[in-house]
Amino acid sequence: MVRGTHSKKEVEAALAYAERNGWRVQGGGKGHAWGKMYCPDKDAECRCGEFCISSVWSTPRNPGNHARHLRRIVDNCTACR
C-alpha cells in the first residue's frame, strides 16, 4: 500500500527515515493526526510497549521539532538497534 506524502517537508523526511529503519508508516489518521508510525517489532519489551506506535500530526506547530521527535522515537527504539 502506497502512503500519501506529508505536507511538511521536515516531517516527510522523518517519515522516510522511519521507513528506512523498518517502521511502517500509515496515513489516514483521525482528528489532528495525519497518520501513525508502527515499530517493526511487536515485542512487549520494546520500550515497555509504550512508544511502539506514534501519532504523526497533520499540522504541527513547529514541523522541525515534530520531525526531530519522530526521529528520536525511531532512534531510541530497542528493537531497531
C-alpha positions in Angstrom: 0.0 0.0 0.0 1.4 3.4 -1.0 1.0 6.1 1.5 0.4 9.8 0.8 3.1 12.4 1.4 3.1 14.7 4.4 2.6 18.4 3.6 5.6 19.5 5.7 8.9 18.6 4.2 10.7 18.1 7.6 8.1 15.6 8.7 8.1 13.8 5.4 11.9 13.4 5.7 11.4 12.0 9.2 8.8 9.5 7.9 11.1 8.4 5.1 13.8 7.9 7.8 11.5 5.8 9.9 10.6 3.6 6.8 14.3 3.1 6.0 14.7 1.8 9.6 11.9 -0.7 9.1 9.0 1.2 10.6 5.6 1.1 8.9 4.0 4.5 8.2 0.3 4.6 7.7 -1.6 7.7 6.7 -5.3 8.4 7.3 -5.5 9.5 10.9 -8.5 10.9 12.7 -8.7 14.4 14.1 -5.4 16.2 14.2 -3.4 13.1 13.3 -2.1 12.7 9.8 -1.4 9.0 10.5 0.7 6.7 12.6 4.2 5.1 12.7 4.4 1.4 13.8 7.5 -0.3 15.2 8.6 -3.3 13.2 9.0 -5.4 16.3 5.8 -6.1 18.2 7.6 -7.2 21.4 6.1 -6.0 24.7 9.6 -5.4 26.0 10.4 -2.9 23.3 10.5 0.4 25.2 8.0 -1.3 27.5 5.4 -1.2 24.7 4.7 2.5 25.3 6.2 4.2 22.3 6.0 1.5 19.6 3.1 3.3 18.0 3.4 7.0 17.5 1.0 9.6 16.0 2.1 11.9 13.2 0.4 15.2 13.4 -1.0 16.8 10.3 -0.3 20.4 11.2 2.3 20.6 13.9 3.0 24.0 15.5 6.7 23.6 14.7 7.4 21.0 12.0 11.1 20.8 12.7 10.5 19.9 16.3 7.9 17.3 15.4 10.3 15.8 12.9 13.1 15.6 15.5 10.6 14.0 17.9 9.7 11.3 15.3 13.4 10.6 14.5 14.1 10.3 18.3 11.4 7.7 18.7 12.9 5.7 15.9 16.5 6.1 17.2 15.5 5.1 20.8 13.6 2.0 19.8 15.4 -1.0 21.2 14.0 -3.3 18.5 15.5 -1.3 15.7 19.1 -1.3 17.0 
